[in-house]
Amino acid sequence: MPSVAEKSTSMDLLASQFPVTLPIPTPTTYSNLLSIKDVQREEDLLRNPSSFRAWWTAIHTTKEAYNAQLKAERRTIVPDETATLLGPLATPLARHSLQCLTYLYEAAIAQFPGSFKLWKSYLQMRMSYVLGRQVIKKRAGGRKKLPEMKDALEEEKEDLESWEDGLDGVVGWEEWRSLIATYERALMWLPKLPRLWLMYTSIFFHPGCPSLISHTHARRTFDRALRTLPPSLHSRIWVRYLLWAETKGGSTTVSVYRRYLAVDPSVTEHYTSILLSPADSVPRPLEAAKLLLSLARKASRGEYVSPEGKSPYQLLGDFLDIVERFSDEVGFDVDATIASNEANAKADAEASRTDGQLVRMDGPPVPVVAGGAYDEDEDPLSPRKLNIEHIVHKDGLEVYKDQAGRLWTGLATYWIKRGEFDRAISTFEAGIATVLTIRDFTQIFDAYAEFCESLINAMMESLENPEEDDDDENTKETEQEMDIKMKEFEALIDRRPFLVNDVLLRRNPNDVQEWEKRVALWGEDDEKVADTYTKALDTINPRKATANLHRLYVNFAKFYEDGGSTGSAEPDLDGARKILEKATKINFKAVEDLADIWCEWSEMELRHENYDEAIRVMQRAAAIPKNTKINYHDHSLPVQARLFKSLKLWSFYVDLEESIGTVDSTKAVYDKIMDLKIANAQVIVNYAAFLEENQYWEDSFKVYERGTEVFTFPISFEIWNIYLSKFVKRYGGSKLERARDLFEQALEKCPPKSCKPLFLMYGQLEEDHGLAKRAMSIYERATQVVADENKFEMYTIYIAKATANYGLPATRPIFERALEVLPDKQTAEMCLRFAALERKLGEIDRARAIYAHASQFCDPRVNPKFWQEWNSFEIETGSEDTFREMLRIKRSVQAQFNTEASYLAAQTLSAKQNGTSEQASAAQPADPMAAAEQQARGPAFVAAKKTALPRADEDQASSAPDLAPQQADNADEIHISDEEDS
């Protein structure tokens, strides 16, 4: 292993080879600089010294020749240590090529000192020999023309030049100095070109750059570039300057960034992240916190827009994160906070007295311009710490009320980090007592509970693992303190339902349901329950209250009536009456709420058997004013003025009179309801029923008549129905003319859909007590008046009545009229009945004509029942010709309905009637040979296959199962072969 002395000797030996380019090499100083081959080139340059092309060609020819030689020389073996220290200048050939190229470039620059092209090529050549081989980075996409500084820093950091195998800064110190001197000479000739400054400053980022160059000299070079270049080009220099400052760290970074922030504050957020996590220095949290606080305030005033897209609240949240992380370095302690809060309170009081204006000794008051006054809390150069409580309240809680949970927990965490546990607890309690949402409350309460639990766990650990210097007294004090904390924690958990209720009531003090929950939380504590009810009734605004405010008064009254929550105290009816009396004067939202109060009051008196008092209460409630033309729905009037038109109140009053009053008093109440025109149909029916129970028949009928006059159909239909049934039941046929007048009066305005029951009742009356002819005329009239959906049923009843009174032949004209009026579907059913009638009367031809008439309405696939009956009719009573005629009609009818839409409808309806399984079995031919023939014919068009007319053999095959049971009964059945049918 070589000794230290040997190493120092070898380093000195390597360093003695430099500088290679200082002084500038010339043929007079270096005899081997030119060879015989270079004489012609030198003569050409001497003959044409002003030809730039000649110089440029000579330089490039020489450079290419040396590059080829250097590539060939790389195969030679060079010690690794020497190659690492000397880099591109590790070989004599490389040093010689640098001298030759420097000689040519310097001679050309002497002729063209203002050529940027020549200087740039010269400097790049010198940098390649000193800094090493530049690494070319591939970049995807283009660059913004004028990016923001934040984006520019990121892009520049990616695009910053990097080199490999550069010259060591210690060994080649003289060569580094020579390169710097060359740049200084170039900038002396071309000071306004930013590219030269950028190339110059890129040297300072080289990892092998000597410290004498990369620190103070670099800072002064950046400053000279900013002073020399115009302001429009400063952004290109500042990007490099800031990146260089970040690499140096310490006071250099702070001073450079402070200078730039005075011009452009957009990188303040980036600067704060550097201050909190510097590379090689101590964090500066106070300066970072003040900068973020200043940004948050400016953003809330609209004077700053975060380049990272952060809102003012997010900036304030970043400030709180710094406060929680560096609590001791940023904020005041408790005593300083209290003193600062008092000073701020005095300042606010003085500001309120001067209406927010500064009072000057001379001249009028001058208003304070927003952001114009100096604030030490926003000055990053000030060493004074911050009043975190004042900042959180002023800039947080007063502005972002919907984020109170995060702000309160952040402030409490600040005190916890400082070890001020009592202050943290008071902060938690203050937050819980002021938040307005369950989300914020849950956030604060969970943090509070977690803090208490962690504090108890820490005490338990200290008791389990006591320190050596702890004595018994300290242990006992810790145990006592832990017991106190445990009790406080249990009390906090027990208080949670009350705290949640407090939050909801603060958010909406007019929420009746939450007040009810508050009462339920107190349970059997009668004193607290009474206080809660009293506070609720004093707090709630009746016009803004939620639903069922009146129930709060009612429940409060029941609380006194029952003797408290448990009923252990003596009932206080006077107290309950006072509460209900107070409730009757409240202007509720709805009249029904006030009516409920009066009804509950009366029910309370009934429960205690104060019947007279209950009547008096309802008499007070139902007092009718002089002006009865008040609109019940006029909300501009108080509910007390509209109470007398409350049907709910009158219904309870009349029920009370029916129960404990007299007939006359009840009638008087009913009459008042009728006079006020607030009665509904149920009140009419109840009034009439009450009169019937007390044998006031005519009076009850008068009530029904008043009801039919007041109400229209369909409501009056129910009244007419009850009235007529009661009248017929009472008088029967003794007052027939009066009954007829009532029925005619009812049917006069009755709509068709409601008149069927009245006609039936009218006809039954005539049958029982009048004339059959008149009854038939009523049924005839009913068939013409009732709705279409009821006509079939009405004709059925009419036919039945006519049959019973006049016999079967008298029903023929009725059937004929029914066939003209009824719809197609019902016509087919009526035809079947008509045909059955004719068969009974022996009119076979008439029956066959009726079947033929009905066949046009019956699709064989939908109404197989009709065709089965006609088939059986022809078998029993017809001949071969009539049977063939029936089959012909069937085929023609099926062809008439043979469309795709009707087929689908028929399939759907048939599936509903017979079931899909029966339909599938019927579709398959019973004969295997027929199935084979059908398969051999192959598939046809879909529509034709589904809607083709059935063949005669298929008709007979389908009808054969139906006729099989009849063959045994009818020996004279007509058999028709397939040949005759075809």
FENKA-V351059 format. One record per pair of residues at least 6 apart in sequence whose C-alpha atoms are under 6 Angstrom apart, sorted by sequence separation. I is the first residue (numbers start at 1). J is the second residue. D is the distance in whole Angstrom. If there is no record, write none. Layout:
BEGIN
[[I J D] [I J D]]
END
This chain:
BEGIN
[[27 33 6] [89 95 5] [298 304 5] [359 365 5] [563 569 5] [673 679 6] [925 931 6] [83 90 5] [245 252 6] [246 253 6] [276 283 5] [358 365 6] [397 404 6] [563 570 5] [245 253 5] [275 283 6] [357 365 6] [358 366 5] [416 424 6] [563 571 4] [658 666 6] [708 716 5] [767 775 6] [783 791 6] [819 827 6] [275 284 5] [276 285 6] [357 366 6] [415 424 5] [562 571 5] [605 614 5] [657 666 5] [691 700 5] [766 775 5] [838 847 5] [874 883 6] [204 214 5] [357 367 4] [519 529 5] [561 571 5] [632 642 6] [560 571 6] [561 572 5] [783 794 6] [300 312 5] [412 424 5] [560 572 5] [561 573 5] [602 614 5] [688 700 4] [763 775 5] [799 811 6] [835 847 4] [299 312 5] [412 427 6] [688 703 6] [763 778 6] [272 288 5] [296 312 5] [560 576 6] [296 315 5] [557 576 4] [779 798 6] [296 316 6] [624 644 6] [557 579 6] [622 644 5] [408 431 6] [828 854 5] [135 162 6] [292 319 6] [134 162 6] [135 163 6] [134 163 4] [133 163 5] [289 319 6] [510 540 5] [132 163 6] [133 164 5] [250 281 5] [132 164 5] [132 165 5] [752 785 6] [824 857 6] [132 166 4] [512 546 6] [752 786 5] [753 787 5] [131 166 4] [405 440 4] [409 444 6] [510 545 5] [511 546 5] [752 787 5] [130 166 6] [733 769 5] [130 167 5] [192 229 6] [512 549 6] [405 443 6] [526 564 6] [169 208 5] [405 444 6] [168 208 6] [169 209 6] [88 129 5] [169 210 5] [524 565 5] [550 593 6] [286 330 5] [862 906 5] [542 588 6] [543 589 6] [591 639 5] [862 910 6] [898 947 5] [337 387 6] [587 638 6] [587 639 6] [591 643 6] [331 385 5] [332 386 6] [595 649 5] [330 385 5] [331 386 5] [332 387 6] [331 387 6] [331 388 6] [436 503 5] [436 507 5] [25 99 6] [26 103 6] [25 103 6] [87 165 5] [87 166 5] [87 167 5] [86 167 5] [85 167 6] [85 168 5] [294 378 5] [153 239 6] [327 414 6] [290 378 5] [290 380 6] [324 414 5] [287 380 5] [875 973 6] [19 174 5] [15 171 5] [19 175 5]]
END
